[in-house]
C-alpha cells in the first residue's frame, strides 16, 4: 500500500462524536482526523474504490504544527485533538512505536523537508521535526521546477519501494514563491498470519457498487478468524472480520453490511477509531472458510477541500496563515496532496504511502464470502493508529 501526501508552503503574493470509555491515544486522535477526510472522500465517490492513509494526513500536519502560531496553530490542534501543552513527546513516542524494529519488515515511515535554497527555517522547528518525526532535510532549487519535482519524486519512489513512482509535478511549484515541501511516506508490506493458497483462488461473482455482477479472482482459505457482528447507532447490523498480519501488531479489518440489500454507505458515517476499538471487544474466534477478492486500488486526493471543511483552513490562506515559528518569512500551504495505493493478494498486503507538504466447525465450517462492497482498515493494534483506510466497490 502506498501513500503520498504533499503540502506546499509558499510565500504569499501580497508579501512576496462517540463517547469514549477510555482516553484515546495520539495515534487514534490523528487517525480520527484522517478518517474524517476519508469519509468526506467516500461521500463524493459512493460507487468507486477509494484508498488513503489517515495516519499520513495527521503526520504531515504534525510536522507543520511546531511552526504554527495563533489561529493557525489552534485550528491544527483542534482538528488533531492534540493538547496545546506540546503533543510532541507523545508524537515522538508514537513514531517510535510504529517504526520499532519488530515492525521493520512490515512498515517503513519516513519524513522529509525540502526547503528552497536560501529559505531559512528556525532551529526550534527543525529540532522538533527531527526529534518527533525523524525528519530528513534536503535543500532544493525551486527556480527549476522540473529538477525539483524529479528530486522529490526520486525520494518518494525510494521510500515507498517503487510503489509510488511520482508524487509531485513541476507545475505545482511557483519558481518565485515555493519555499518548502514537507513529505511523509508510508510503505507497508504485511504477510498474512494465515496465508491464502494461490491454487484456491478462483473466479467468483462480486456484486459491485453499481449493482452489476462481475467475475473477479476470489481467494479462499479454511482457518480460524476473529469475526463478529456490530451495529450502527441506528441499529443497522454489519459484519466485521479481522485478518492479522504476521507479527501480530498489525491487522486488516473488513466490514460490510450483514444484509446484502444494504449499501456500504449506510455504515460508513459511524466509523471512527473508537468504533474500531469497540470491535476488538466483540469479535470471537471461529473456524470458517473465508472467501474474499484480491484487489488493487489507487487514489490521489487534494486535501485542501476536506481539511478546510473541517476547520483547518488558515494554513491555506496567503493572508491568514501564521507560521512564524517555522520561518521569519510569511508562508502558507499552497497544496496538500495525498497519493495512496494498495495491493492485496494471497500472501498479504503491499502498501506504501507518501505524504508531502509543499509549503506552496468440525463437520462443515461456515462460509463467509465478501462478495459485495466493503470497507477495509489497516490498524497498528498497540496504538490504535489507522495506517490505511479504503472502500472497495469493484475489485
FIBAVO-525627 format. One record per residue (C-alpha): x, y, z. Coordinates in steps of 0.05 Angstrom, whole numbers, padded with zeros to 5 digits, always signed. Example, Ala and Ser with C-alpha at 12.3 -4.5 7.8 and 13.67 -1.06 7.14 Angstrom:
BEGIN
+00246-00090+00156/+00273-00021+00143/
END
This chain:
BEGIN
+00000+00000+00000/+00029+00066-00019/+00011+00135+00005/+00039+00201-00015/+00018+00268+00013/+00044+00335-00009/+00035+00403+00024/+00067+00463-00009/+00086+00524+00031/+00091+00587-00009/+00105+00660+00004/+00040+00699-00002/+00040+00740-00065/+00019+00803-00028/+00083+00800+00013/+00125+00763-00036/-00378+00240+00360/-00371+00178+00401/-00370+00175+00477/-00303+00144+00496/-00297+00099+00555/-00222+00109+00555/-00173+00163+00536/-00155+00159+00462/-00082+00153+00443/-00047+00205+00399/-00046+00153+00344/-00122+00148+00348/-00132+00224+00352/-00092+00236+00288/-00125+00176+00254/-00194+00204+00271/-00178+00267+00233/-00154+00226+00174/-00216+00182+00177/-00260+00244+00173/-00223+00263+00109/-00234+00192+00084/-00309+00196+00100/-00315+00261+00061/-00280+00228+00002/-00326+00168+00000/-00388+00213+00004/-00366+00243-00063/-00348+00174-00092/-00400+00126-00064/-00392+00075-00120/-00317+00079-00132/-00256+00048-00100/-00223+00096-00050/-00158+00087-00011/-00119+00134+00033/-00076+00138+00096/-00109+00171+00156/-00042+00170+00193/-00008+00203+00134/-00056+00263+00137/-00041+00270+00212/+00034+00263+00201/+00042+00319+00150/+00000+00366+00194/+00040+00343+00255/+00105+00361+00220/+00079+00432+00206/+00048+00441+00275/+00111+00465+00313/+00117+00521+00262/+00046+00547+00270/+00022+00603+00315/-00044+00636+00336/-00108+00615+00299/-00067+00572+00251/-00040+00531+00309/-00107+00529+00344/-00142+00501+00282/-00089+00446+00275/-00092+00428+00349/-00168+00426+00349/-00172+00385+00285/-00120+00335+00311/-00149+00337+00383/-00079+00349+00409/-00066+00386+00474/-00033+00454+00467/+00019+00438+00521/+00062+00404+00470/+00039+00338+00439/+00110+00328+00414/+00135+00277+00465/+00073+00235+00451/+00083+00241+00376/+00156+00221+00384/+00133+00160+00425/+00081+00143+00372/+00131+00147+00315/+00178+00102+00353/+00122+00052+00367/+00103+00049+00293/+00174+00043+00269/+00200-00005+00323/+00249-00059+00300/+00195-00113+00306/+00156-00076+00251/+00217-00062+00208/+00199-00113+00155/+00126-00092+00154/+00123-00017+00156/+00171+00039+00137/+00152+00111+00155/+00197+00167+00130/+00191+00243+00133/+00230+00297+00098/+00233+00373+00090/+00255+00402+00023/+00268+00476+00034/+00284+00524-00023/+00356+00548-00029/+00364+00608+00017/+00299+00594+00056/+00318+00595+00130/+00278+00552+00178/+00280+00566+00252/+00323+00520+00294/+00268+00501+00343/+00223+00479+00285/+00278+00437+00254/+00294+00406+00322/+00221+00388+00333/+00213+00357+00264/+00277+00317+00273/+00261+00292+00344/+00187+00277+00334/+00185+00251+00262/+00258+00234+00247/+00253+00286+00191/+00308+00289+00139/+00324+00357+00107/+00349+00370+00036/+00355+00437+00001/+00324+00445-00068/+00324+00500-00121/+00251+00512-00139/+00271+00561-00194/+00280+00497-00234/+00212+00464-00221/+00226+00403-00266/+00290+00386-00228/+00256+00399-00160/+00199+00352-00177/+00248+00299-00201/+00288+00303-00135/+00226+00297-00091/+00195+00241-00133/+00260+00202-00130/+00259+00207-00054/+00187+00184-00052/+00200+00127-00101/+00257+00101-00058/+00219+00106+00008/+00158+00071-00020/+00199+00015-00052/+00176+00039-00121/+00102+00034-00104/+00092+00109-00115/+00139+00128-00172/+00117+00201-00172/+00080+00247-00125/+00092+00318-00148/+00090+00353-00215/+00133+00412-00235/+00072+00457-00245/+00056+00451-00170/+00116+00495-00155/+00117+00570-00165/+00191+00584-00182/+00187+00651-00146/+00142+00632-00087/+00152+00560-00065/+00193+00557-00001/+00185+00488+00029/+00158+00419+00013/+00145+00371+00071/+00137+00297+00053/+00113+00238+00094/+00117+00169+00064/+00090+00103+00090/+00107+00036+00059/+00071-00025+00085/+00081-00097+00065/+00046-00145+00111/+00044-00221+00103/-00019-00254+00127/-00011-00294+00191/-00052-00346+00155/-00038-00342+00080/-00085-00359+00024/-00063-00414-00024/-00060-00389-00096/-00089-00456-00121/-00154-00439-00084/-00163-00372-00119/-00219-00378-00170/-00265-00330-00209/-00328-00317-00168/-00385-00268-00172/-00378-00199-00138/-00436-00150-00138/-00404-00082-00147/-00427-00014-00121/-00463-00001-00186/-00507-00062-00175/-00476-00102-00232/-00445-00170-00221/-00374-00185-00243/-00329-00246-00242/-00267-00229-00201/-00209-00271-00172/-00232-00292-00103/-00183-00320-00052/-00206-00375-00004/-00180-00409+00058/-00205-00451+00117/-00177-00422+00181/-00193-00390+00248/-00212-00317+00244/-00238-00264+00292/-00308-00247+00268/-00368-00212+00298/-00430-00170+00285/-00432-00097+00304/-00489-00046+00299/-00491+00028+00280/-00527+00076+00327/-00588+00068+00281/-00588-00007+00293/-00561-00028+00225/-00522-00093+00233/-00456-00105+00198/-00403-00160+00198/-00331-00148+00218/-00273-00195+00204/-00201-00187+00229/-00143-00214+00187/-00079-00209+00228/-00012-00199+00194/+00050-00238+00212/+00079-00209+00276/+00011-00195+00308/+00019-00119+00316/-00019-00103+00251/-00087-00126+00227/-00134-00113+00168/-00206-00105+00189/-00261-00116+00137/-00332-00091+00149/-00394-00097+00106/-00470-00094+00120/-00498-00160+00144/-00559-00151+00098/-00539-00157+00025/-00590-00104+00005/-00559-00050+00049/-00507-00005+00016/-00438+00003+00046/-00451+00078+00054/-00502+00062+00108/-00448+00041+00158/-00390+00088+00139/-00411+00152+00177/-00407+00111+00242/-00333+00092+00233/-00281+00122+00280/-00222+00096+00320/-00269+00087+00379/-00314+00043+00335/-00254+00000+00314/-00233-00006+00387/-00303-00030+00404/-00297-00083+00350/-00238-00115+00386/-00283-00129+00446/-00339-00163+00407/-00300-00206+00357/-00296-00280+00372/-00253-00334+00342/-00288-00381+00294/-00263-00435+00247/-00292-00417+00180/-00280-00413+00105/-00266-00341+00085/-00274-00322+00012/-00252-00251-00008/-00227-00216-00070/-00156-00199-00090/-00155-00125-00104/-00114-00065-00123/-00135+00007-00113/-00101+00075-00124/-00122+00145-00105/-00098+00216-00109/-00132+00266-00063/-00128+00341-00057/-00134+00351+00018/-00149+00425+00018/-00225+00416+00008/-00236+00365+00064/-00189+00399+00113/-00219+00468+00101/-00289+00439+00111/-00265+00411+00178/-00240+00478+00202/-00166+00472+00184/-00168+00530+00135/-00119+00585+00154/-00059+00544+00133/-00083+00551+00060/-00094+00627+00064/-00039+00674+00040/-00067+00728+00086/-00084+00687+00148/-00032+00631+00152/+00014+00643+00212/+00077+00600+00210/+00121+00649+00249/+00155+00592+00288/+00175+00558+00223/+00207+00618+00189/+00213+00694+00194/+00184+00696+00123/+00108+00695+00117/+00088+00629+00084/+00024+00588+00072/+00006+00519+00046/-00009+00523-00028/-00021+00449-00039/-00037+00389+00004/-00039+00324-00035/-00041+00251-00018/-00028+00191-00063/-00044+00121-00039/-00040+00052-00069/-00058-00017-00042/-00049-00087-00069/-00079-00146-00033/-00064-00217-00054/-00055-00288-00027/+00009-00271+00010/-00014-00207+00043/-00016-00133+00030/+00035-00090-00004/+00025-00017+00013/+00064+00047+00012/+00045+00117+00028/+00080+00182+00020/+00055+00248+00047/+00085+00312+00022/+00072+00381+00047/+00094+00433-00003/+00097+00498+00033/+00065+00522-00030/-00335-00520+00255/-00311-00592+00251/-00361-00624+00204/-00379-00567+00158/-00350-00500+00178/-00390-00437+00160/-00371-00395+00099/-00361-00320+00099/-00360-00292+00029/-00340-00220+00017/-00376-00212-00049/-00402-00141-00046/-00374-00071-00029/-00334-00070+00035/-00293-00024+00080/-00222-00042+00099/-00176-00012+00152/-00103-00029+00167/-00090-00017+00241/-00029-00016+00286/-00063-00051+00345/-00018-00029+00403/-00030+00046+00388/-00097+00043+00352/-00066+00081+00293/-00103+00072+00226/-00048+00069+00174/-00094+00058+00114/-00169+00060+00101/-00208+00044+00039/-00274+00025+00007/-00275-00027-00048/-00335-00024-00094/-00305-00065-00151/-00241-00106-00141/
END
